[in-house]
């Protein structure tokens, strides 16, 4: 599903995996489609996403 938003959703490194991620491309590749969970929307309207919580 696409997200219709003025602000680009953010998937931060700490939400990619349970373990430490040194290189983002060890977990995901550019243009790879992944399933994520929306974990919040900050005061500026940015959507925060989590890959690791989507796997739970």
C-alpha positions in Angstrom: 0.0 0.0 0.0 1.3 3.5 -0.8 1.2 6.3 1.7 -0.4 9.5 0.5 1.4 12.1 2.6 3.1 15.5 2.1 5.9 14.2 4.3 8.1 11.2 3.4 7.8 8.3 5.8 10.9 7.7 7.9 12.3 4.2 8.6 15.1 4.8 11.1 18.1 2.4 11.4 17.2 1.4 14.9 13.9 0.0 13.6 15.4 -2.2 10.9 16.4 -5.2 13.0 16.8 -6.4 16.5 20.6 -6.5 16.2 22.9 -3.6 15.6 22.9 -2.5 11.9 26.2 -1.1 10.7 25.2 -0.9 7.0 21.6 -0.4 6.0 22.1 -2.3 2.8 22.9 -5.4 4.8 19.1 -5.4 5.7 17.4 -3.7 2.8 18.3 -2.7 -0.7 17.4 0.4 -2.6 13.8 0.2 -4.1 13.1 -3.1 -2.2 9.5 -3.4 -1.1 9.1 -4.3 2.5 6.3 -4.7 5.0 6.5 -2.1 7.8 4.4 -1.1 10.8 3.5 2.5 11.4 4.7 3.2 15.0 3.8 6.9 15.2 3.4 10.3 13.7 5.5 13.1 15.1 4.5 16.7 15.8 5.7 17.7 12.3 3.5 15.1 10.7 6.2 12.7 9.7 5.3 9.0 9.7 7.6 6.8 11.7 7.9 3.2 10.4 9.4 0.0 11.8 10.5 -3.1 9.9 11.4 -5.1 13.1 8.0 -4.5 14.7 6.3 -5.6 11.5 8.0 -9.0 11.9 6.6 -9.5 15.4 
